[in-house]
Amino acid sequence: MRVVFAGTPAVAVPSLHALLASDHEVVGVLTRPPAPVGRKRVLTPSPVHRAAEDAGLPVLTSDRPHADDILTALHALEPDVCAVVAYGALLREPALSLPTHGWINLHFSLLPAWRGAAPVQHAIIAGDEITGASTFQIEAGLDTGPVLGTMTETVRPTDTSGTLLDRLAAAGAPLLVSSLDAIADGSARPQPQPDDGVSLAPRLAASDGHIDWQHPAVAIDRRIRGCTPAPGAWTTRDGSRVKLGPVGIATDATTLAPGQLAVTNDGVLVGTGTHPVRLGEIAPPGKSWMAAADWARGARLDAAAAFDVTGDSEGTIR
């Protein structure tokens, strides 16, 4: 089949490569426009854009796929199907009806669980032990279309959203290809999603990474891993933001008050609503990431040292 591929971030690149290696013909790529990157805010093409150019493919850049110029360009490519992986823009009519077999999305959850922009982050934060990926036919609703195929993946105890998403991106690429194969040979049997088990995964804001030390250690561990690398987990000390990397739960450590800091033989500990957690890497205000032990030595923490405890004020964990 003639395929237009729509995607933007690095996690979409494995699927593009898999389609290029398949029997299908990738005739073009749709991706979001270059975005400012880094402190100097240099406009930079997306990872999918760069991969498409490396493959010699024509590239359409837009965050409005229903715009007249994009519709005209898509129509000229004569796609049998459009394959979508993390494109990042709303698809609606008349774009949805343009390809013969519609738009097939590779979504990183076991639908109908975690419909939305951040399924992997929400799966980790919720403590899911199993997740996966689904291919489905895009329709007007949010990730509500009939499912063509699924694959499962175990959520490991130390997974961040970054490591889990990388695995799902690699393992999901063959699923996307096989789903298109099934459409091409007529064996595809899309199944409507059940009404039970629906959960939503809206995009996380920076405020979602704000850690409330009064919460249980298990919830804090999951929250930090789910927000790593984006949008990033953080706390404050004396009102200044401190970035947090993944932590360990110190079940045998001495009890500390929520937010209380202690340097022990077991590492740099922070009190929570249950067991203390052991800090890994942190980034103090205006500084690069460093080991928590190195930060503690430089900060000369005393017995009163603590991260701010904000309770359920605006911007904390919900």
Salt bridges, closest charged atoms under 4 A:
GLU25 OE1 - ARG2 NH1 3.72
GLU53 OE2 - HIS49 NE2 3.13
ASP143 OD2 - HIS107 ND1 3.75
GLU153 OE2 - ARG167 NE 2.75
ASP159 OD2 - ARG167 NH2 2.79
ASP181 OD1 - HIS24 NE2 2.67
ASP212 OD2 - HIS215 NE2 3.46
ASP221 OD1 - ARG225 NE 3.14
ASP266 OD2 - ARG278 NH2 3.08
ASP294 OD1 - ARG297 NH2 2.18
